């Protein structure tokens, strides 16, 4: 009787572990990103709001003038980081303001400013450093097949073909792309954050040209297909990180259940 | 009708006496003796699902244009092999279920072999007269690894192509004959056009034929030699206490077969494995991260990642840094594994026949060595997944590698000492059942009286003899 319940418990655990999880990305973040996707309109009120926010939240590290040097040598001057695209990217992905002020890696987090405030900061800093343009991206314009090929050549070596992400050495991690918005993709390609090369590894990428626009749209189309993934067949993806978690499941759930079954079947002896 | 056909067969083949002996064969009851059966039944599942997959798989690197239902790949140039695996996954009815069940069965198959090997090792079941079956078993493990690796490579997806590339480099690193052997095996420079069709022949013909034949030998030897058993009440070196093949053991095995099939089919249906459509076709200029082999080859990948960058040129031959971790280390490790029964005998000088098993705690040195060996493989396996554990634990991969390099030196020694110490403690403690008085047996004498025979607890070398304590009841 006790063994029966162990076995049933095992099957229940199996069922729980293997239940496919749907949509990890929060819909509110996606909506916020969609709102921020339009080019910021340049109103004096917005600019003033941006200045106020900057002086309150950013100036103590980045310096009083976004276009000037920063206060700390380890903090990048905003003149060098990639203008409005970088500001939009770090603020919307929650990388800034910095959570705990320690460690070299800035991790993704929750967006801390409201969409309106993000837009104000983007406008103010973008104008101040003279690069106020956000990249334009639309997966619907992209070619999915070409996107897959470009992604394979430029992105997969770090982020993985299925966008699961991996450790890169040092403190660097290629983040998972399975829940990022197309705008994040386009901005990251433009600014090249962290270890990522500007242009995302595409050698002839030049921001603002028609060819690069097509490349970005194509890649965004493929990354979007990873996020929405209508082809996630075959059951629970167990992390989507390949053979290591698969081996773990084979040992713990597969062989585990069979050993429990063996103990159940065999007498005491 | 049945009776008549039995009679017909018996008159010609003498099956009745054979069957009588076979059906009366006694199997001991301990659950750990079923671990080998899990491997056997996983093999059954592998064969059935594998045959199904063969119906639809095309072992060819001929270029075709993918036009199946998977949108991101439509119009891509892929090999016929990859194309057929995509067809199996998305178009053949039950194809993905069969493919996934096959793959899960492979992972569980090798896992069951390993844990069965551990049982045999730690209980000393490999001792005389079972050394030959130990050899057959180790050979079966090799064949299973070969089956696994060739199967992993067949879909010709990006991940398996990366694996083949590493295998190519490892074969090249064999001293003196490396280049020659690589060209012979691959049929040219990587990625050679012949490799997929050759892997296919290995995977569905040569290796399975050997595997099945050797499983037959493995079981035949098991039937010829009586089964081992743990020491306990009424069990001696000369008997086997347990259940007969018919009916008890047959139904137990049958239910384990059904359990194995059920668990593997459940995994195949519920848990995604090797989604080749996500990896895409193999292009030599692409890589994907994280990239790992299936778990049972993981130690080799880890060894490569841990290995020192030592290049050596001897008499004009270059010994590459790949040689030490990927050729020399597995060569020595599997050499020790293969020769273990003889290595152990050299030190214990124990040439006696053994049918009673050791309890692992009673042989602390062997148990310690086994645990240390497992630790070596475990550390290498961890290193093989350093990029994944790095993200999981938020630790840089270099730190993991540095820790595991030291771990490789320190951990086996610590493991041995701790295991030895635990075994010694357990042997001394009251938990040791062999020291519990096994009770008395009543035995009838020729003249009709009774005598009690006390059963001595098993001594550490496994010898047990009933000692008469004198006649009673006269």
Interface residues (C-beta under 8 A of the other chain):
Chain A: X14 X15 X18 X144 X145 X147 X148 X149 X152 X153 X156 X157 X158 X159 X160 X161 X162 X164 X165 X166 X167 X168 X169 X170 X171 X173 X174 X222 X225 X231 X232 X233 X234 X235 X236 X237 X238 X240 X241 X242 X243 X244 X245 X246 X247 X248 X249 X250 X251 X253 X254 X255 X257 X258 X259 X261 X262 X263 X265 X266 X267 X268 X269
Chain B: X28 X29 X30 X31 X32 X33 X34 X35 X37 X38 X70 X71 X72 X73 X74 X75 X76 X89 X90 X96 X100 X104 X107 X108 X111 X112 X115 X158 X159 X229 X230 X232 X241 X242 X243 X252 X255 X256 X259 X260 X263 X264 X266 X267 X269 X270 X271 X272 X273 X274 X275 X277 X278 X279 X280 X283 X285 X286 X287 X288 X289 X290 X291 X292 X293 X294 X295 X296 X298 X384 X385 X386 X387 X388 X390 X391 X396 X397 X398
